């Protein structure tokens, strides 16, 4: 019996709707796997990505920088405090977690930066190691401030994917052990295809007016770039089971129904093989946001 990792990508298209960008199953969640994953997304037509939100898995972050050089990276604000608290004495952890949250409770980008500096100054006096860690993460944590205030909650963390990941875990836990990779693809792919349809049929995740404002005012050079290091290609696998980002791929021995050519209203990224649903056909979409689960 071998443990595997499900990689999942969720994006927001140019119309403001959330979409499932893809699914893959890999045996090791390392830098090489993430790099191949993102290369697959780009090869299948993913373009126009402005922002990617995820946790700070080294291989994942460097793969984003290598394959989506025009996109900025937002470090998930929910997962970052957990990394910071590792450097904090247990007695001080509640206080540190509280003051870090105040950074994100501000009314505009300038106030966010001012509050960040206040928190940093306070930590420097009492907890210099934690202060150094926070200072180094400033650009990544505050990448969301380059975008309109109306969408901060949607882009500053990967929390919106929690419900989907829980649903996937619930379904896979019922089965427990899968006979092969194809069986995982079929089950998880069916869950994702159902969720994709629900997202497309419901309200927009991001308003068209906000997206138009971003297109008119946001310059990619205004957001922090992601540095790519050779060590990322040899990054050690994470202990977590599931993450975000990956293409809808199917193993060579799995045949899924061909897409219905009459269904042409969606602009999803196409699978490398065939997706269980017609709308996951080859296309060249533009995605504003790609979200990751840490």
N, C-alpha and C positions, 0 to 999 in steps of 0.2 A: 504494500500500500504506500502510495506517494502523495505527499501534500502538494497542492497547487495553489496558484493565486489567480483570482479573477481581476482583470483590469478593465475599467469602465470609464468612458468619456462622455460627459454631458456638456452641451454647448447651447448658446443662445444665438439664433440666426438673425439675419438682417431685418426680419419682420418683428423681432422681439419675442418669438416663441422659443421655449426650451425644446431641445431635441436630444435623442440618444445618438451620439456620434459613433459609438462602436463598443464592441466587446471582444476580449481575447482571454485565453487561459494559458498561463505560462507556469513553468515548473520553478522558476527562480525570479524573484522581484529585485533585480539588480540593475545597474546602470546600463548594461548592454541590452537588457530586455526593454527598458523604457525607451532607449534610443531607437531600437527597431520598431517599437510601437508607434512613436511619433512620426518616424519616417514613413510608416505605412499610411498614417492619416494624411500626411502631406501628399504622398504619391497618389492617393485616391481623390485629391482635389481640395483638401481643407486649405482655406486661405482667408486673408483679412482679419485674422485673430488679433485683437487689441490687448486682451488681458487673459491671463491664466491664473486661477486661484487653486492653491494646493497647500499641503504641509511641506516641510523642508527636507524631505527625503533627498539626499544628495544626488543620486542617480536620476531621479525624476526632474529635479530642478535643472540640472545640466542638460538633460535631453530636451527640455523645453527650450533652453537657450540655443541649442545647436540646430534645432529644426524650425523654430518659430522666432527668428531673430528680431522681428519687428514687434513682437508682443512683450508687454511688461508682465512682471510676475507679482502677484499679491500673496504674501504669506498668510495663511489662514489665521485669523485673529483668535479663534477658539482654541486651536492647538498650540499656538505659541506660548501662552502662559504656562502650559504643562512643561515645556522645555525650560522656561525661565525658572520655575519653582524647584527644579533639580539643583540649582545653584543657590537656593535660598534655605536658610535654617527653618526647621519645621515651625518654630514659634512665630516666625515672621511671614509665613506663607499666606495666611488670610489677608494681612495688610497689603502685601505686594500684589496679590491678585485683584484686590479692590482698587488700588491706585492705578494699575494698568488698565482696568476697565474704564476709568474716567477719561482716558485718552480718546476713546471712541464715542463718548457722549457729548461731544462738542457740536456747535451749530454750523461751523464752516471749516474749510481747510486750514485757514490761518490759525484759528483757535485750536485745532487739533495739534498743529505743530507746536504752538506755545505750551499747551498742556503736556505734550510729550517731553518737552525740555524741562518743565517743572518736575515731572515725575522722575526724569533722569537725574536731575540735581538732588532730589530727595534720596534716591537710591545710592548715589555716589557717596554721600556722607555716611550712610549706615551699612550698605551692602555693596562694596565696590565690585565684586565679581559679577553680581547680578546686573549692576549698572553697565559694566563693560559689554555684557551679552546683549542688553537692551539697546545700547548705542549702536552696536554692529548690525542690528536688525531694523534700524529706523527706516531706511529706504524701502525695504521689502514690506514692512508692516503698514506703511503710509502710502503705498502705491494707489490705493483707492481714492485718495484726495485729489487725484488728477481728473476725476470724473464728477459729474453732477451729484449734488447732495441727495437727490431723489432716489438714486440707485445704490447708495452705499451699502445698505443692508443686504442687497442681493449679491454684491461682489466682494465683500471683505472677508468672507469665510466660505468654507465648503459645507456648512450646515444644511443648506437646501437639499443636499443629496442624502442626508441621513435617513429620511423616510424610505427612499428607494433602496438604499443599502440594507436597511432592516428587513424590507420585504424580500429581498434576494436571500438574505441569510435565513429567514423563516422558511422559504421554499426549499432551499438546499439542505437545511437541517432535517427536514422530514425524510429526505432520501438518505442522507448520511454519507454513503459511499457510492461513487459513480463508477460504472464499468470502464469508461473511457472519456477522453476529452470531448468527443462529439456529443455525448449525453449531457455534459455540463452546458455546452453551447446551446443545445436545444431547449433545455429547461430555463436557463437564465435568459436566453434570447427571447423566449416567449414572454417572460415577465417584462423585459425591457420594451418589446414591441407594443405590448398593451399600454405601458406607461407613456410611450411616445405618442400613441394615438390620443390618449387622454390629454396630454399637454397641448397638442396641436388643436384639439377641439375646444379647449377652454381659453380663458383670457390670456393675454400676453404677459410674459414674465417681466419684460422691459417695455416701456411705452415707446411708440414710434417717434414721438416728439423728442424724447430724451436721446434716442439713438441719433436722430438728426442733429441735435445739439452737439453730441460727441463727434460726429463726422465733421461738423463745421469748425469746432473749436479745439479738439484734442489733437495735438501733434505727438506722434510716438516718441519723439526725442525728449518730450517733457517727462516721461516716465522712466524709472530705473531700468537699465539693461541687465540681463542675466549673464554673468561670466561663465564660460565653459572651461572646465579643467580636465586634464587627461585622467585624473583620478576617478572621475565620475564613471568612466567606462568600466572601472573595476570595482565599483561600489558594492558593499556587502548587502545582501538581501535584508529587507525589513522583517520584523517579527509579526507584522500584521498580515491578515489573510486577504483582505480585499482593499483595493484602491481604485482611483478613478483613472480615466483615459485609456482608450484602446479601440482598435478597429473591430467592426463586425466581421469576424473571420470564421470560416468553417474549415474543418480538416478535409483533406482530399477525399476521404471515403464517405463523407456525409453529403447527401444531395437534398437540397431544399427546393420548394416550389419556385418556379421562375416568376419574376415580377409581372404584375398586370400593367400593361402599357397604358391603360385608360386612367390609371391613378397618377396624375401629373401635377398635383397642386402643392406637393411638398418638396423641400430642397435639402433633404438629408444627405450626409456624407455616405457614399455607397460602400458596401462591403467589398472585401477583397475577393470573396467567393460570392455567395448569395445570402441575403438576409431573409429571415422568415416572413417579412412583410414586404408588400409591393413598393412602399414608399422609400425603402432603403435601396435605391437603385443608383447606378453610377451618376454622379453629378459633380458640379464644381461650385459648392456653396461658399458664402462668406460668413464667417462666424465672428461675432463681437466678443463673446466671452466663452472660455472653456473652463469648467469647474472641476476640481479634483477633490477626492476624499482622502483625508490623511489618517 
